[in-house]
Amino acid sequence: MFIRNPRWFLLFLSFVSAVLISACQSSETENRIYERESPYSFEDTILNLDIAISEYNYRIIHRSHIGQAVRDRGDKNFPLSTITSFCNITYAKEMMQINPVLINDMPCNIGVRQDAGKVIVGTKLMSETVADPAQKAFAKKINANLKGIIGATIE
């Protein structure tokens, strides 16, 4: 019936597309941004972050001083912002063994930024809304570490 009548076939395809799009969107609406305000200055927050990262057995591998780079290009009042990337090789190996595609969603970045006179510390958490139980458990463990690092940074 659908193939013989192009109008019904297009209607059917539209319906299936709408269902698939809404299913994808509902999984993507999971709020994975985790932020907290720091009571410290920007510089002290960065120092606290370094200590917290090492206390959780991660190693800092890179730091991008985005806000300072914008200031250096002439916008002297641009808010400071820094992204710190860090890694724990044992966790990285475990993640790759669970699902190699997760390398594209590596969560080991924490941003510190000035925002309207405040200092905000934040990260993007791993998705915990997955079907694979091993991946879900891993995401919960890493998310607890990321939240703990941010908590130690601002306490």
Backbone as a chain_set.jsonl record, in Angstrom:
{"seq": "MFIRNPRWFLLFLSFVSAVLISACQSSETENRIYERESPYSFEDTILNLDIAISEYNYRIIHRSHIGQAVRDRGDKNFPLSTITSFCNITYAKEMMQINPVLINDMPCNIGVRQDAGKVIVGTKLMSETVADPAQKAFAKKINANLKGIIGATIE", "coords": {"N": [[0.821, -1.19, 0.0], [1.904, 1.303, 0.867], [4.086, 1.666, -0.864], [2.907, 1.707, -3.356], [1.39, 3.975, -3.256], [2.628, 7.028, -3.412], [2.191, 9.282, -1.817], [1.3, 8.311, 0.699], [3.557, 6.837, 1.333], [5.523, 8.862, 1.598], [4.396, 10.23, 3.745], [4.569, 8.228, 5.68], [7.402, 7.957, 5.809], [8.011, 10.524, 6.773], [6.829, 10.415, 9.308], [8.344, 8.323, 10.529], [10.884, 9.523, 10.444], [10.427, 11.742, 12.109], [9.963, 10.459, 14.563], [12.455, 9.198, 14.968], [14.165, 11.449, 15.056], [13.155, 12.807, 17.315], [13.717, 10.909, 19.253], [16.494, 10.882, 19.207], [16.983, 13.534, 19.95], [15.915, 13.58, 22.536], [17.725, 12.03, 23.961], [19.92, 13.62, 23.712], [19.298, 15.833, 25.17], [20.066, 15.586, 27.721], [21.438, 17.12, 30.477], [24.683, 17.807, 30.577], [26.525, 19.585, 31.431], [28.388, 20.716, 34.087], [28.71, 22.992, 36.582], [30.222, 25.168, 39.013], [30.425, 27.88, 41.317], [33.35, 29.597, 42.237], [34.807, 30.651, 45.308], [37.172, 31.933, 45.256], [39.873, 33.933, 43.84], [40.541, 34.231, 40.288], [43.16, 33.324, 39.665], [43.899, 31.951, 42.046], [41.964, 29.974, 42.002], [42.737, 28.479, 39.771], [45.188, 27.49, 40.746], [44.232, 25.936, 42.902], [42.765, 24.087, 41.419], [44.792, 22.701, 40.07], [45.992, 21.322, 42.205], [43.811, 19.771, 43.085], [43.361, 18.141, 40.834], [45.703, 16.6, 40.808], [45.411, 15.308, 43.268], [43.367, 13.565, 42.713], [44.627, 11.74, 41.21], [45.271, 12.304, 38.525], [46.977, 13.58, 35.645], [48.05, 16.702, 34.513], [47.864, 17.617, 31.165], [47.678, 19.605, 29.293], [47.141, 23.109, 28.89], [44.992, 25.691, 28.015], [45.006, 29.043, 27.629], [42.687, 30.856, 27.001], [41.227, 33.278, 27.441], [43.313, 35.059, 28.163], [44.768, 35.035, 25.79], [42.995, 36.327, 24.057], [42.996, 38.829, 25.289], [45.674, 39.51, 24.85], [45.591, 40.036, 22.187], [44.497, 42.504, 22.025], [42.026, 43.113, 23.274], [41.706, 44.256, 26.101], [40.039, 44.046, 28.351], [38.779, 41.62, 28.281], [37.165, 38.782, 29.68], [38.969, 36.516, 31.767], [39.736, 33.166, 30.902], [40.303, 29.742, 31.094], [41.173, 26.543, 29.91], [41.786, 23.437, 31.21], [43.324, 20.471, 30.476], [43.452, 17.069, 31.307], [44.604, 13.781, 32.32], [44.213, 10.33, 33.18], [45.926, 7.585, 32.668], [45.279, 4.912, 33.208], [42.466, 5.002, 33.503], [41.856, 5.957, 30.956], [42.648, 3.81, 29.356], [40.863, 1.839, 30.293], [38.445, 3.007, 29.475], [38.741, 2.958, 26.675], [38.76, 0.233, 26.254], [36.182, -0.454, 26.942], [34.585, 1.023, 25.142], [35.768, 2.111, 22.24], [34.961, 4.355, 20.789], [34.432, 6.301, 22.602], [36.647, 7.891, 22.91], [36.241, 10.177, 21.515], [34.67, 11.634, 23.162], [36.028, 12.44, 25.33], [36.221, 13.26, 28.666], [37.97, 14.768, 30.185], [38.446, 17.612, 30.824], [38.51, 20.741, 32.313], [37.053, 23.829, 32.735], [37.863, 27.147, 33.705], [36.505, 30.217, 34.321], [35.958, 33.762, 34.126], [33.016, 35.454, 34.926], [30.848, 37.935, 34.865], [32.001, 39.164, 37.179], [32.324, 36.961, 38.767], [33.922, 33.787, 39.465], [33.847, 30.907, 37.667], [33.791, 27.414, 37.673], [33.857, 24.631, 35.605], [32.729, 21.678, 33.803], [32.207, 19.194, 31.23], [30.216, 16.502, 31.66], [30.364, 12.902, 31.349], [28.058, 11.019, 29.39], [25.495, 9.345, 31.06], [23.32, 8.051, 30.254], [23.163, 5.524, 28.764], [23.028, 2.344, 27.096], [24.821, 0.248, 27.546], [25.955, -1.477, 30.315], [28.571, -1.498, 31.408], [29.75, 0.771, 30.309], [28.063, 2.716, 31.338], [28.564, 2.457, 34.119], [31.248, 3.166, 34.137], [31.076, 5.838, 33.238], [29.661, 6.968, 35.389], [31.58, 6.706, 37.416], [33.715, 8.316, 36.453], [32.395, 10.769, 36.221], [31.823, 11.24, 38.928], [34.438, 11.618, 39.822], [35.125, 13.966, 38.364], [33.267, 15.81, 39.402], [34.115, 15.707, 42.039], [36.713, 16.758, 41.811], [36.13, 19.37, 41.015], [34.681, 20.149, 43.268], [36.716, 19.991, 45.256], [38.349, 21.982, 44.293], [36.975, 24.341, 44.776], [36.472, 24.38, 47.481]], "CA": [[0.0, 0.0, 0.0], [2.74, 2.495, 0.96], [4.942, 1.821, -2.032], [2.044, 2.018, -4.496], [0.869, 5.329, -3.106], [3.759, 7.848, -2.976], [1.796, 10.216, -0.761], [1.338, 7.555, 1.96], [4.952, 6.479, 1.59], [6.178, 10.07, 2.121], [3.845, 10.462, 5.079], [5.181, 7.218, 6.536], [8.804, 8.349, 6.022], [8.012, 11.705, 7.643], [6.531, 9.949, 10.66], [9.513, 7.596, 11.035], [11.94, 10.52, 10.658], [10.081, 12.531, 13.299], [10.183, 9.609, 15.732], [13.9, 9.038, 15.153], [14.739, 12.732, 15.468], [12.778, 13.09, 18.705], [14.454, 9.968, 20.111], [17.872, 11.376, 19.295], [16.994, 14.772, 20.697], [15.653, 13.349, 23.955], [18.957, 11.562, 24.596], [20.891, 14.705, 23.686], [18.909, 16.915, 26.06], [20.649, 15.336, 29.026], [22.33, 18.225, 30.834], [25.975, 17.26, 30.954], [27.402, 20.657, 31.893], [28.407, 20.797, 35.549], [29.451, 24.194, 36.947], [30.117, 25.689, 40.367], [31.096, 29.158, 41.518], [34.493, 29.56, 43.148], [34.921, 31.824, 46.178], [38.552, 32.412, 45.141], [40.235, 34.683, 42.641], [40.789, 33.388, 39.126], [44.485, 32.706, 39.803], [43.856, 30.97, 43.14], [41.135, 28.858, 41.563], [43.596, 27.655, 38.898], [46.123, 26.779, 41.623], [43.452, 24.906, 43.599], [42.424, 23.065, 40.432], [45.995, 21.875, 39.858], [46.139, 20.442, 43.371], [42.699, 18.812, 43.073], [43.598, 17.182, 39.749], [46.74, 15.649, 41.241], [44.872, 14.512, 44.37], [42.523, 12.534, 42.12], [45.523, 10.864, 40.451], [45.321, 12.657, 37.113], [48.129, 14.408, 35.271], [47.721, 17.785, 33.581], [48.579, 17.419, 29.91], [47.653, 20.826, 28.481], [46.341, 24.222, 29.403], [44.732, 26.731, 27.018], [44.673, 30.325, 28.264], [41.914, 31.495, 25.945], [40.947, 34.664, 27.794], [44.55, 35.836, 28.076], [45.108, 35.151, 24.368], [42.146, 37.394, 23.512], [43.54, 40.076, 25.838], [46.943, 39.792, 24.169], [45.277, 40.523, 20.838], [44.018, 43.876, 22.084], [40.811, 43.315, 24.065], [42.301, 44.228, 27.446], [39.051, 43.774, 29.399], [38.104, 40.357, 28.041], [37.222, 37.925, 30.88], [39.922, 35.413, 31.731], [39.164, 31.816, 30.803], [41.351, 28.747, 30.877], [40.76, 25.14, 29.838], [42.829, 22.522, 31.646], [43.117, 19.088, 30.043], [44.204, 16.156, 32.167], [44.361, 12.385, 31.966], [44.671, 9.205, 33.974], [46.11, 6.579, 31.624], [44.541, 3.704, 33.575], [41.074, 5.234, 33.146], [41.775, 6.069, 29.499], [42.707, 2.441, 28.83], [39.588, 1.197, 30.625], [37.432, 3.603, 28.618], [38.94, 2.464, 25.312], [38.381, -1.173, 26.214], [34.718, -0.513, 27.014], [34.037, 1.535, 23.888], [36.784, 2.971, 21.645], [34.363, 5.588, 20.275], [34.412, 7.289, 23.694], [37.794, 8.797, 22.784], [35.696, 11.425, 20.978], [33.906, 12.3, 24.211], [36.937, 12.438, 26.473], [35.681, 14.282, 29.565], [38.977, 15.291, 31.113], [38.685, 19.047, 30.634], [37.788, 21.613, 33.239], [37.207, 25.241, 32.408], [37.728, 28.171, 34.742], [36.244, 31.451, 33.603], [35.355, 34.898, 34.801], [31.693, 35.727, 34.381], [30.143, 38.98, 35.627], [32.624, 39.34, 38.487], [32.428, 35.673, 39.457], [34.791, 32.783, 38.87], [33.053, 29.699, 37.468], [34.552, 26.208, 37.336], [32.901, 23.718, 35.01], [33.159, 20.593, 32.922], [31.155, 18.432, 30.558], [30.205, 15.145, 32.189], [30.083, 11.817, 30.414], [26.655, 10.604, 29.368], [25.149, 8.164, 31.842], [22.105, 7.478, 29.666], [23.609, 4.585, 27.735], [22.516, 0.987, 27.315], [25.89, -0.648, 27.984], [26.162, -1.332, 31.759], [29.978, -1.181, 31.715], [29.963, 2.169, 29.944], [27.305, 3.521, 32.301], [29.31, 2.434, 35.385], [32.463, 3.954, 33.927], [30.676, 7.247, 33.195], [29.334, 7.39, 36.759], [32.84, 6.814, 38.154], [34.447, 9.491, 35.969], [31.62, 11.955, 36.601], [32.062, 11.46, 40.365], [35.778, 12.211, 39.924], [35.088, 15.346, 37.859], [32.557, 16.611, 40.407], [34.987, 15.78, 43.207], [37.804, 17.689, 41.504], [35.571, 20.727, 41.086], [34.387, 20.418, 44.678], [37.979, 20.259, 45.968], [38.876, 23.255, 43.778], [36.256, 25.512, 45.303], [36.238, 24.323, 48.929]], "C": [[0.868, 1.258, 0.0], [3.546, 2.733, -0.31], [4.11, 2.203, -3.257], [1.515, 3.447, -4.44], [1.99, 6.222, -2.558], [3.414, 8.806, -1.839], [1.844, 9.528, 0.605], [2.769, 7.19, 2.329], [5.71, 7.672, 2.172], [5.684, 10.407, 3.524], [4.459, 9.492, 6.09], [6.641, 7.573, 6.846], [8.906, 9.569, 6.936], [7.777, 11.317, 9.094], [7.741, 9.247, 11.275], [10.65, 8.57, 11.328], [11.678, 11.333, 11.918], [10.33, 11.737, 14.575], [11.675, 9.46, 16.016], [14.555, 10.325, 15.633], [14.398, 13.03, 16.917], [13.491, 12.148, 19.661], [15.884, 10.426, 20.288], [17.937, 12.639, 20.141], [16.771, 14.531, 22.182], [16.911, 12.838, 24.651], [19.993, 12.671, 24.641], [20.513, 15.839, 24.629], [19.408, 16.698, 27.479], [21.637, 16.465, 29.344], [23.644, 17.673, 31.366], [26.947, 18.336, 31.411], [27.256, 20.774, 33.405], [29.284, 21.985, 35.921], [29.192, 24.577, 38.398], [30.889, 27.006, 40.444], [32.223, 28.987, 42.531], [34.495, 30.801, 44.033], [36.291, 32.499, 46.064], [38.743, 33.254, 43.892], [40.474, 33.703, 41.492], [42.105, 32.626, 39.293], [44.499, 31.641, 40.9], [43.006, 29.75, 42.772], [41.944, 27.922, 40.666], [44.585, 26.857, 39.749], [45.42, 25.651, 42.38], [43.09, 23.755, 42.659], [43.612, 22.133, 40.19], [46.183, 20.864, 40.989], [45.06, 19.361, 43.36], [42.9, 17.746, 41.997], [44.628, 16.148, 40.185], [46.245, 14.773, 42.391], [43.967, 13.386, 43.871], [43.303, 11.634, 41.156], [45.43, 11.046, 38.935], [46.565, 13.506, 36.887], [47.667, 15.452, 34.259], [48.553, 17.581, 32.317], [48.59, 18.667, 29.031], [46.796, 21.885, 29.166], [46.222, 25.27, 28.302], [44.245, 27.984, 27.738], [43.923, 31.189, 27.246], [41.668, 32.97, 26.237], [42.179, 35.549, 27.69], [44.974, 36.029, 26.626], [44.279, 36.247, 23.704], [42.633, 38.748, 24.018], [44.819, 40.479, 25.118], [46.732, 40.321, 22.754], [44.59, 41.886, 20.858], [42.768, 44.134, 22.884], [41.195, 43.173, 25.54], [41.331, 43.874, 28.559], [38.324, 42.456, 29.214], [38.232, 39.469, 29.28], [38.251, 36.803, 30.704], [39.177, 34.087, 31.641], [40.292, 30.868, 30.425], [40.728, 27.359, 30.849], [41.963, 24.296, 30.237], [42.444, 21.111, 31.229], [44.007, 18.192, 30.887], [43.81, 14.728, 31.853], [44.858, 11.459, 33.068], [44.733, 8.042, 32.984], [45.353, 5.287, 31.944], [43.069, 3.835, 33.207], [40.908, 5.322, 31.627], [41.794, 4.683, 28.858], [41.383, 1.721, 29.077], [38.473, 1.701, 29.706], [37.528, 3.043, 27.199], [38.565, 0.986, 25.183], [36.864, -1.352, 26.261], [34.107, -0.11, 25.679], [35.039, 2.516, 23.281], [36.239, 4.302, 21.114], [34.366, 6.693, 21.347], [35.614, 8.229, 23.66], [37.33, 10.165, 22.271], [34.922, 12.23, 22.006], [34.734, 12.353, 25.5], [36.556, 13.567, 27.433], [36.719, 15.024, 30.404], [39.402, 16.716, 30.784], [37.868, 19.795, 31.672], [38.107, 23.042, 32.861], [37.062, 26.099, 33.645], [37.556, 29.476, 33.981], [35.69, 32.53, 34.511], [34.028, 35.18, 34.117], [30.982, 36.7, 35.307], [30.685, 39.103, 37.054], [32.758, 38.07, 39.3], [33.45, 34.801, 38.748], [34.003, 31.478, 38.851], [33.98, 28.562, 37.041], [33.555, 25.204, 36.779], [33.528, 22.677, 34.112], [31.948, 20.031, 32.204], [31.276, 16.998, 31.035], [29.984, 14.128, 31.072], [28.602, 11.469, 30.491], [26.478, 9.323, 30.178], [23.881, 7.495, 31.305], [22.493, 6.615, 28.467], [23.116, 3.188, 28.097], [23.565, 0.043, 27.898], [26.17, -0.456, 29.479], [27.607, -0.971, 32.134], [30.275, 0.281, 31.413], [29.255, 3.094, 30.918], [28.05, 3.587, 33.644], [30.582, 3.271, 35.274], [32.134, 5.447, 33.941], [30.355, 7.765, 34.591], [30.606, 7.595, 37.584], [33.595, 8.079, 37.747], [33.711, 10.768, 36.347], [31.784, 12.273, 38.087], [33.44, 12.082, 40.576], [35.77, 13.67, 39.49], [34.384, 16.258, 38.862], [33.394, 16.769, 41.667], [36.133, 16.752, 42.993], [37.305, 19.125, 41.583], [35.247, 21.091, 42.528], [35.642, 20.747, 45.475], [38.58, 21.592, 45.528], [38.241, 24.443, 44.467], [36.046, 25.469, 46.812], [37.25, 25.123, 49.713]], "O": [[0.612, 2.182, -0.771], [3.671, 3.867, -0.772], [4.583, 2.956, -4.109], [1.228, 4.049, -5.474], [2.275, 6.179, -1.361], [4.26, 9.103, -0.996], [2.368, 10.094, 1.564], [3.146, 7.231, 3.501], [6.461, 7.515, 3.135], [6.463, 10.819, 4.384], [4.819, 9.878, 7.202], [7.069, 7.501, 7.998], [9.797, 9.635, 7.782], [8.439, 11.824, 9.999], [8.121, 9.54, 12.409], [11.313, 8.451, 12.359], [12.593, 11.585, 12.703], [10.845, 12.275, 15.555], [12.11, 9.58, 17.161], [15.408, 10.294, 16.52], [15.265, 13.465, 17.676], [13.838, 12.548, 20.772], [16.428, 10.369, 21.39], [18.845, 12.796, 20.957], [17.377, 15.211, 23.01], [17.147, 13.173, 25.812], [20.859, 12.669, 25.516], [21.33, 16.728, 24.869], [19.192, 17.543, 28.347], [22.557, 16.729, 28.57], [23.702, 17.137, 32.473], [28.09, 18.025, 31.746], [26.151, 20.912, 33.931], [30.475, 21.993, 35.612], [28.11, 24.349, 38.94], [31.871, 27.214, 39.731], [32.063, 28.317, 43.551], [34.21, 31.897, 43.551], [36.537, 33.52, 46.706], [37.89, 33.284, 43.004], [40.593, 32.497, 41.706], [42.151, 31.414, 39.083], [45.047, 30.555, 40.708], [43.304, 28.63, 43.187], [41.842, 26.702, 40.793], [44.797, 25.671, 39.496], [45.948, 24.544, 42.486], [43.108, 22.591, 43.058], [43.446, 20.915, 40.115], [46.495, 19.698, 40.748], [45.345, 18.186, 43.593], [42.633, 16.569, 42.237], [44.445, 14.952, 39.957], [46.626, 13.606, 42.477], [43.821, 12.365, 44.543], [42.717, 10.87, 40.389], [45.499, 10.084, 38.169], [47.126, 14.075, 37.823], [46.987, 15.136, 33.283], [49.769, 17.399, 32.376], [49.416, 18.779, 28.126], [45.864, 21.583, 29.911], [47.225, 25.688, 27.724], [43.193, 27.975, 28.378], [44.48, 32.142, 26.702], [41.88, 33.817, 25.371], [42.099, 36.668, 27.183], [45.491, 37.09, 26.273], [44.794, 37.007, 22.884], [42.677, 39.712, 23.255], [45.022, 41.654, 24.812], [47.609, 40.98, 22.196], [44.149, 42.37, 19.816], [42.462, 45.294, 23.158], [41.029, 42.112, 26.142], [41.766, 43.438, 29.625], [37.348, 42.19, 29.916], [39.308, 39.407, 29.876], [38.378, 36.222, 29.625], [38.113, 33.918, 32.238], [41.115, 31.158, 29.557], [39.862, 27.039, 31.664], [43.041, 24.434, 29.657], [41.374, 20.617, 31.584], [45.166, 18.514, 31.149], [42.798, 14.488, 31.194], [45.805, 11.775, 33.789], [43.697, 7.57, 32.516], [44.839, 4.636, 31.035], [42.479, 2.901, 32.664], [39.929, 4.817, 31.079], [41.039, 4.418, 27.923], [40.845, 1.072, 28.18], [37.659, 0.916, 29.219], [36.514, 2.696, 26.594], [38.109, 0.545, 24.128], [36.329, -2.298, 25.682], [33.234, -0.796, 25.147], [35.153, 3.644, 23.759], [36.988, 5.273, 21.004], [34.308, 7.879, 21.021], [35.596, 9.267, 24.321], [37.955, 11.186, 22.56], [34.557, 13.379, 21.755], [34.195, 12.315, 26.606], [36.571, 14.731, 27.034], [36.353, 15.835, 31.255], [40.571, 16.983, 30.504], [36.687, 19.514, 31.878], [39.267, 23.419, 32.689], [36.246, 25.818, 34.523], [38.357, 29.805, 33.106], [35.044, 32.252, 35.521], [33.925, 35.15, 32.89], [30.565, 36.331, 36.405], [29.918, 39.142, 38.016], [33.261, 38.108, 40.423], [33.801, 35.039, 37.593], [33.548, 31.003, 39.891], [34.833, 28.727, 36.169], [32.523, 24.945, 37.399], [34.69, 22.777, 33.718], [30.807, 20.355, 32.534], [32.306, 16.353, 30.841], [29.483, 14.459, 29.997], [27.976, 11.612, 31.541], [27.212, 8.351, 30.002], [23.428, 6.486, 31.847], [22.189, 6.937, 27.319], [22.826, 2.897, 29.257], [23.229, -0.863, 28.66], [26.587, 0.632, 29.878], [27.83, -0.215, 33.079], [30.973, 0.949, 32.176], [29.789, 4.141, 31.284], [28.153, 4.66, 34.238], [30.944, 3.994, 36.203], [32.832, 6.231, 34.583], [30.736, 8.883, 34.939], [30.699, 8.546, 38.36], [34.062, 8.828, 38.605], [34.338, 11.747, 36.752], [31.875, 13.441, 38.466], [33.597, 12.972, 41.412], [36.343, 14.522, 40.169], [34.86, 17.359, 39.137], [33.391, 17.829, 42.293], [36.488, 17.497, 43.906], [37.973, 19.993, 42.146], [35.509, 22.213, 42.962], [35.637, 21.676, 46.283], [39.25, 22.258, 46.318], [38.908, 25.448, 44.715], [35.499, 26.414, 47.379], [37.182, 25.171, 50.941]]}, "num_chains": 1, "name": "protein.A"}
